[in-house]
């Protein structure tokens, strides 16, 4: 499979092991996990944000949302918002919008990774198109990208702060 030249060059230069594979078109991280037959918690979603006019990448599991306020605090920013499609296209012109891989360091952009990825045997993410993905061990990814690791993801169905709401037993 032909990966985009900029990704191949970086991965070869850094001697990073990876597996590239093709799959049917998938436009969300959850679709990508389903068509690739991978566990959702290993499928990484890259969310492009603008913090005080500077782009950053937030990487969370496919089924998570980004807590923008927590991310803003982690980034030490006064303001933080989601980037729009035109901004993403201008920031990462060689990648399809919505298929940006989590290699923001290639562009001088900070990368933030949800803490739950630490120790995972693999991460799977878009390789610049909606039909190609990369799989890497988390520790290889972290060595290459040197992300800021923290807790800023919101798992659907869980209240903020990670507390669980337990049912009250019937009397």
Buried (B, 14 or more C-beta within 10 A) or exposed (E): EEBBEBBBEBBEEEEBEBEBEEBEEBEEBBBBBBBBEBEBBBBBBBBBBBBEEEBBBBBBBBBBEBBBEBBBEBBEBEEBEEBEEEBBBEBBEEBBBBBBBBBBBBEEBBBBBBEBBEEBEBBBBBBBBBBBBBBBBBEBBBEBBEBBBBEBBBBEEEEEEEEEEEEEEEE
